Structures are given as C-alpha cells and as structure tokens.
Amino acid sequence: MDAAEVFWALHGDLPREGVGSDATTRTLLGLAAPLPPSPRALDVGCGPGRASLVLAGAGARVTAVDLHEPFLRRTRAAASAAGLPVAVVRASMTALPHPDGAFDLLWCEGAAYLMGVDRALREWRRLLRPDGVLVLTDAVWTTAGPSEEARGFWAAYPGMRDEAALVTAARAAGYDVLATHLLPDGDWTDEYHGPLAAAVDAWPDPDAATAAVLAEVRREVEVRRAHRDEFGYLALVLRRR
Ligand SMILES: C[S@@+](CC[C@H](N)C(=O)[O-])C[C@H]1O[C@@H](n2cnc3c(N)ncnc32)[C@H](O)[C@@H]1O
C-alpha cells in the first residue's frame, strides 16, 4: 500500500475528519446569532458532514461542498438517514461556484488552512451577504514559547499563528470579530485522535512502508497528548463588514 492508501484506510471511516464535536458546532452557531430564520449556509470542506447535519438540524438550509467523493456520499447518506435537507455539491474551496451574497452563513471546520486562511478570508467574503457570518476553525499556538517537539511537528504548517494574529488577519480582511472559542480537549480525542489511534493499533501486520505511515500518525496523536497546552484549535466567528 502506498502512503495515500494507508491514509484513506485510516481516515475513511472516522466519525469526523478533524478536531471538533457536534456540541462545539452548536456552541459556535449560538455565537453566530442572530441569524435570519432558516439561514442559507455553506459548509466548506464538509468531510463526512457532521457540521452540515448539526446546522441543518438547527433549521439552516445547508449546501455542503468537498472534493472527496466518498465524503460527499457519506454526507448525502447521513443527511438522508436523518431526514435533513442538505444539498451536497462537489466543488473546490478555491473556486466555489456560488453567486455573490448567496449565503447568510459560511462554515468551515478545519479545512481553510488547505488553501490558506488569509486567502479563504479574502475569497469567501463575497459569498456572504453584508452582515453575513463566517465561522472557521484553525490550528493556533497557545503559548509564546512552544517546545522543540511541538514546533517540529507543526513545521508542516509554517503559517500557524496565535489567536491575536488570526484576529488581526480577520479584521484586515473585512470582518468584525463576534467571538473566538478555543475548542476543548475532548474535541481532539473523542471523535478524532481516539478512533484514529485505535485504527492504527488495529492494523494487522503492516509492511515496512505502512508501518512508517502508522508511526507518523502515532506521533501526531502523541505530540498532541504531550503538548496540549502549547497549541489548540481556535474558532473565529466573524461578521462581514
Ligand atoms: C481536515 S478535513 C475537515 C473535514 C470536516 N470539516 C470535518 O471537520 O470533519 C478537510 C476536508 O477538506 C476537503 N478538501 C481538501 N481540499 C479541498 C478543496 N480544494 N475543496 C474542497 N474541499 C477540500 C477534504 O476532502 C476534507 O474533507
């Protein structure tokens, strides 16, 4: 198996594809209030669709976009099983095919970094009606002096900032900051690192190449466990100026 196949074998069935929880999605939706009744919402990089389901369950008219077909299928199936109207669309976050002002609410849990948060802030703003709300989460430093191990791990995300710098970037991109919210530790473990570590441990008899990928994933989980006071996941709740 190549590294990509191992990645998808580990990730394909996780409850969610990043740090978060339904409870946090609900908290953030509360922080985005007031919104119009049945707000038009776009979930960007929806993954298996957990945020889309929570938003739709709260009455939003949700469009969910992602590029990965299996996630789109999972989102569609979960929405249908729950009887919730979620429009599932294959589209890239860098070329969203919706007209200006089409949404009251833009949502993006743990995916904006893929195109760069500053670019996402800039390019997605047009999709919101004036006073529309953008909620996104991103990894942040929570200490001024992270350990060498934590810095080494996050070298893969050289643009990672702290809360103050993210807030400054959001304001400069044309948003007012309604709230920030550091995701609780359980949002890392309960539905993401926990099941991911279990999938790694359950891998039967890995070959050398697979074992190397599994070791990388173990390291990801272990770095978080050992250094959880040094970095976190921050939600920004922003209103388009
Ligand atoms: C870290 S996951 C987060 C998924 C989901 N929001 C969650 O929290 O479970 C990032 C998601 O972005 C999707 N993705 C990657 N590149 C993309 C792109 N250019 N446009 C849209 N989605 C993309 C991936 O398929 C994946 O579902």
PDBQT file of the ligand as one rigid body, heavy atoms in Angstrom, charges set to zero:
ROOT
HETATM    1  C1  LIG A 301      -9.403  18.230   7.766  1.00  0.00    +0.000 C 
HETATM    2  S1  LIG A 301     -10.765  17.747   6.766  1.00  0.00    +0.000 S 
HETATM    3  C2  LIG A 301     -12.123  18.508   7.640  1.00  0.00    +0.000 C 
HETATM    4  C3  LIG A 301     -13.441  17.906   7.262  1.00  0.00    +0.000 C 
HETATM    5  C4  LIG A 301     -14.660  18.334   8.063  1.00  0.00    +0.000 C 
HETATM    6  N1  LIG A 301     -14.883  19.766   8.025  1.00  0.00    +0.000 N 
HETATM    7  C5  LIG A 301     -14.565  17.850   9.484  1.00  0.00    +0.000 C 
HETATM    8  O1  LIG A 301     -14.283  18.656  10.387  1.00  0.00    +0.000 OA
HETATM    9  O2  LIG A 301     -14.768  16.641   9.678  1.00  0.00    +0.000 OA
HETATM   10  C6  LIG A 301     -10.553  18.718   5.324  1.00  0.00    +0.000 C 
HETATM   11  C7  LIG A 301     -11.598  18.465   4.251  1.00  0.00    +0.000 C 
HETATM   12  O3  LIG A 301     -11.353  19.322   3.145  1.00  0.00    +0.000 OA
HETATM   13  C8  LIG A 301     -11.556  18.593   1.956  1.00  0.00    +0.000 C 
HETATM   14  N2  LIG A 301     -10.819  19.270   0.885  1.00  0.00    +0.000 N 
HETATM   15  C9  LIG A 301      -9.499  19.213   0.593  1.00  0.00    +0.000 A 
HETATM   16  N3  LIG A 301      -9.202  20.041  -0.421  1.00  0.00    +0.000 NA
HETATM   17  C10 LIG A 301     -10.375  20.624  -0.781  1.00  0.00    +0.000 A 
HETATM   18  C11 LIG A 301     -10.729  21.596  -1.759  1.00  0.00    +0.000 A 
HETATM   19  N4  LIG A 301      -9.823  22.142  -2.574  1.00  0.00    +0.000 N 
HETATM   20  N5  LIG A 301     -12.016  21.976  -1.848  1.00  0.00    +0.000 NA
HETATM   21  C12 LIG A 301     -12.959  21.442  -1.029  1.00  0.00    +0.000 A 
HETATM   22  N6  LIG A 301     -12.682  20.544  -0.069  1.00  0.00    +0.000 NA
HETATM   23  C13 LIG A 301     -11.406  20.137   0.045  1.00  0.00    +0.000 A 
HETATM   24  C14 LIG A 301     -11.090  17.197   2.273  1.00  0.00    +0.000 C 
HETATM   25  O4  LIG A 301     -11.630  16.241   1.379  1.00  0.00    +0.000 OA
HETATM   26  C15 LIG A 301     -11.601  17.043   3.694  1.00  0.00    +0.000 C 
HETATM   27  O5  LIG A 301     -12.911  16.561   3.716  1.00  0.00    +0.000 OA
ENDROOT
TORSDOF 0
